[in-house]
């Protein structure tokens, strides 16, 4: 779409030049050369900035906050994936292993050891909330990076180099290792890519830094053999490990409109994944 817009702008500009050439008398060779040079020096930068502007129009707020207001400040980034598992209008949530709330199955991507040159290049440091004795070697894509390098880290993530690209690990850890689902029936799963939810840069809850989150969303596509087991799990009802909730309950982050109570909390990122957009919670 942006390429098409740029092409149209170039055609309009070229047509305008041809029109001006037709309505004005032919200039002398020296004047013609001067005009040609002016067009080259002026038009090329204009087209460059038009193309770059159209490529990054959706990133302008992030560009401003990372390249200007927080350029030399460390920003916390967290990059994860989430599964939407829906059965009969209800979504499967699991208990977060670190915080007291429920969320969609999923977690942070992991980087490989070969990422270290990238980390050094862009000044990546361990996440101060989830850091361990091994620091960055823990490999979760939760880290601190200078604001000026946030866009570079997003571009690196999108390149899929030196990082985990499968979403199987968290599914296995949260549903199979815990024996919530049968490991033989769910020895493999199919899922479709939904999209990305990216938060704006904002004040971190537990740090003095700004932070941003990026979530890739996937829909589980159970097989004929797997569907009955998911339905059976739904029929068993809620436990301390899992909750089955409808969209309305997720959008209120756990508030049950029928009972007018909030028996448990739901992570805001679950709401964003269901709605496929970030919003204030």
C-alpha positions in Angstrom: 0.0 0.0 0.0 2.8 2.4 1.0 4.8 1.5 -2.2 1.7 2.2 -4.3 1.2 5.6 -2.6 4.9 6.5 -3.2 4.6 5.4 -6.9 1.6 7.7 -7.3 3.4 10.6 -5.8 6.4 10.1 -8.1 4.1 9.9 -11.1 2.3 13.2 -10.1 5.6 14.9 -9.6 7.0 13.7 -12.9 3.8 14.7 -14.7 4.0 18.2 -13.1 7.6 18.6 -14.4 6.5 17.6 -17.9 3.7 20.0 -17.8 6.0 22.9 -16.8 8.4 22.0 -19.6 5.5 22.2 -22.1 4.1 25.5 -21.1 7.4 27.4 -20.7 9.8 28.2 -23.6 12.8 26.0 -24.0 15.6 27.4 -21.8 19.2 27.8 -22.9 21.5 24.8 -22.4 23.1 26.3 -19.3 19.7 27.0 -17.7 18.5 23.6 -18.6 21.6 22.0 -17.0 21.0 24.2 -13.9 17.4 23.1 -13.7 18.3 19.5 -14.1 20.9 19.7 -11.3 18.4 21.4 -9.0 15.8 18.7 -9.7 18.4 16.0 -9.0 19.5 17.6 -5.7 16.0 18.5 -4.5 13.8 15.7 -5.8 16.0 12.8 -4.6 16.0 13.8 -0.9 12.3 14.6 -1.1 11.5 11.2 -2.5 13.8 9.5 0.0 12.0 11.2 3.0 8.6 10.5 1.5 9.4 6.8 1.2 11.0 6.6 4.7 8.1 8.5 6.1 5.5 6.2 4.6 7.5 3.2 5.8 7.5 4.4 9.4 4.3 6.4 9.6 2.9 3.9 12.1 6.0 4.1 14.2 6.2 7.9 14.5 5.1 8.1 18.2 7.6 5.3 19.1 10.3 7.0 17.0 9.8 10.3 18.9 9.8 8.7 22.4 12.8 6.5 21.7 15.0 8.7 19.5 14.3 12.0 21.3 12.7 11.9 24.8 14.3 8.6 25.9 17.3 8.5 23.6 20.0 8.0 26.2 17.8 6.4 28.9 17.5 2.6 29.4 14.2 1.2 28.3 12.8 -2.2 29.4 11.6 -4.4 26.6 9.7 -7.7 26.8 8.9 -9.8 23.7 6.5 -12.8 24.1 4.0 -15.0 22.4 0.4 -16.0 23.5 -2.0 -18.7 22.5 -5.7 -18.1 22.2 -7.3 -21.5 23.0 -11.1 -21.2 22.7 -13.7 -23.9 23.4 -17.4 -23.1 23.2 -17.0 -19.4 23.6 -14.5 -19.6 26.5 -10.8 -19.1 26.6 -8.3 -21.3 28.5 -6.2 -19.3 31.0 -3.4 -20.6 33.2 -1.9 -19.2 36.4 1.1 -17.0 36.0 4.1 -18.5 37.6 5.5 -15.2 38.9 2.5 -13.0 39.5 -0.9 -13.7 41.1 -3.1 -13.5 38.0 -4.3 -15.7 35.1 -3.4 -15.3 31.5 -3.3 -17.0 28.1 -0.8 -19.8 27.6 2.5 -18.4 26.4 5.6 -16.6 27.6 8.8 -14.8 26.5 10.7 -15.9 23.5 14.3 -17.0 24.1 17.4 -15.9 22.3 20.3 -18.1 21.4 23.9 -17.7 22.5 24.8 -16.4 19.1 22.8 -13.2 19.9 25.6 -11.8 22.1 27.2 -9.7 19.4 23.8 -8.0 18.8 23.5 -7.4 22.6 26.9 -5.9 22.8 26.3 -3.8 19.7 23.1 -2.2 21.0 24.0 -2.1 24.7 21.5 -4.7 26.0 21.6 -5.4 29.7 19.8 -8.0 31.9 16.2 -7.3 32.9 16.3 -6.0 36.5 13.0 -7.7 37.4 13.7 -11.2 36.1 17.5 -11.2 36.2 19.2 -14.3 37.6 22.8 -15.2 38.5 23.3 -15.9 34.8 22.0 -12.5 33.8 21.3 -12.3 30.0 22.4 -15.9 29.7 18.9 -16.7 31.0 18.1 -15.9 27.4 14.5 -14.6 27.8 13.7 -11.7 25.5 13.2 -9.4 28.5 16.0 -6.9 28.7 17.1 -3.3 29.1 18.3 -1.3 26.1 19.1 2.4 25.4 16.0 4.1 23.9 17.9 5.0 20.7 18.3 1.2 20.0 14.7 0.1 20.7 13.7 0.2 17.0 16.9 -1.7 16.1 16.0 -4.4 18.6 12.5 -4.6 17.1 13.9 -4.9 13.6 16.3 -7.6 14.9 13.5 -9.6 16.4 11.5 -9.4 13.2 14.5 -10.7 11.3 14.1 -14.0 13.3 17.9 -14.4 13.6 19.6 -15.8 16.6 16.3 -16.4 18.5 13.6 -19.0 19.1 11.0 -19.0 16.3 8.8 -21.8 17.5 6.0 -21.3 20.0 6.0 -24.9 21.2 8.1 -24.6 24.4 5.7 -22.6 26.5 2.7 -24.8 25.3 4.6 -27.8 26.5 5.8 -26.3 29.8 2.4 -24.9 30.8 0.0 -27.6 29.6 1.8 -30.9 29.0 4.6 -30.9 31.7 1.9 -29.9 34.2 -0.4 -32.7 32.9 -3.2 -30.4 32.2 -3.4 -31.9 28.7 -2.4 -35.3 27.5 1.2 -35.2 26.2 0.5 -38.0 23.7 -2.6 -36.5 22.1 -1.0 -33.0 22.1 2.5 -34.2 21.0 2.1 -31.7 18.2 -0.2 -28.7 17.7 -1.3 -26.6 14.8 -1.9 -22.9 15.2 -2.3 -19.8 13.0 -0.7 -16.4 13.3 -3.1 -13.7 14.3 -0.9 -10.6 14.6 1.2 -8.4 16.9 0.1 -6.3 19.8 2.7 -3.7 20.8 2.3 -1.3 23.7 3.5 2.3 23.6 6.5 3.3 25.7 5.2 4.0 29.2 6.4 4.1 32.8 7.3 0.6 34.2 5.3 -0.5 37.2 8.3 -1.9 39.2 11.2 0.2 37.8 12.0 3.9 37.3 12.4 3.2 33.5 10.0 3.4 30.6 9.0 0.0 29.2 7.3 -1.5 26.2 5.8 -5.0 25.5 5.5 -6.8 22.2 3.2 -9.9 22.0 2.8 -12.2 19.0 -0.7 -13.8 19.0 -1.6 -17.3 17.8 -4.9 -19.2 17.6 -4.7 -22.9 18.4 -6.2 -25.2 15.8 -7.0 -28.4 17.5 -7.3 -31.7 15.6 -10.4 -33.9 15.7 -8.6 -36.0 18.3 -7.7 -33.0 20.4 -11.1 -31.2 20.5 -12.8 -33.8 22.8 -10.0 -33.5 25.4 -10.3 -29.7 25.4 -14.1 -30.0 25.8 -13.5 -32.5 28.6 -11.1 -30.1 30.4 -13.7 -27.3 30.0 -16.4 -29.6 31.6 -14.2 -30.3 34.6 -14.4 -26.6 35.5 -11.9 -24.2 37.0 -9.0 -25.2 39.2 -6.2 -23.3 40.8 -4.1 -24.1 37.7 -6.6 -23.2 35.0 -9.7 -21.0 34.4 -12.1 -20.9 31.5 -13.5 -17.4 30.9 -15.6 -15.7 28.3 -14.6 -12.6 26.4 -16.5 -10.2 28.6 -14.8 -11.5 31.7 -11.4 -11.1 30.0 -12.3 -7.5 29.0 -13.1 -6.7 32.6 -9.9 -8.4 33.8 -11.7 -11.0 35.9 -14.8 -9.1 37.0 -17.8 -11.4 36.8 -20.8 -9.3 35.8 -23.3 -12.0 36.8 -22.0 -12.3 40.5 -20.7 -8.7 40.6 -17.5 -10.1 42.0 -13.9 -10.4 40.9 -12.8 -13.9 42.1 -9.4 -13.7 40.4 -7.3 -11.3 38.4 -6.5 -11.5 34.7 -3.4 -10.0 33.2 -4.0 -7.0 31.0 -2.0 -8.6 28.1 -4.7 -11.3 27.9 -7.3 -8.6 27.2 -5.0 -7.0 24.5 -4.6 -10.4 22.8 -8.3 -11.0 22.7 -9.1 -7.5 21.4 -6.0 -7.6 19.2 -5.0 -4.1 20.3 -3.4 -2.3 23.2 -5.6 -0.3 25.5 -5.4 1.4 28.9 -6.6 -1.1 31.6 
